[in-house]
């Protein structure tokens, strides 16, 4: 079964210091069934990995290998993003005290009725409050 994954999970696929049983299971699930992601996903992932590279936590070669593997995965990018939808997203972010980026994952999981894989505590809390199942290993 596909799920929504957030950038924190994908970053952990590259930065082993952030990996867990759940992130490994999420990777296996994505390889098997694909994943749904909001349009901002890759911007967030690459921003985070660039920061980790600058701090010496991951090497450029590890990022390049991760990206070569990722290009083969079935990521279904959600691009529903009109003005009305962005305003609704802003309101959802306010309601759950989330960033607009995290609200995009929550909204996508709500709309598609899929579990959400995240390492983010605030996003996990908001998902639970909103009735979204969390992906578990």
Buried (B, 14 or more C-beta within 10 A) or exposed (E): EBBBBBBBBBBBBBBEEBBEEBBEBBBEBBEEEBBBBBEBBBEBBBEBBEEBBEEEBBEEEBBEEBBEEBEEEEBEEBEEEEEEEEEEBEEBBEEBEBEEBBBBBBBBBBEBEBBBBBBBEEBBBBBEEBEBEBBEE
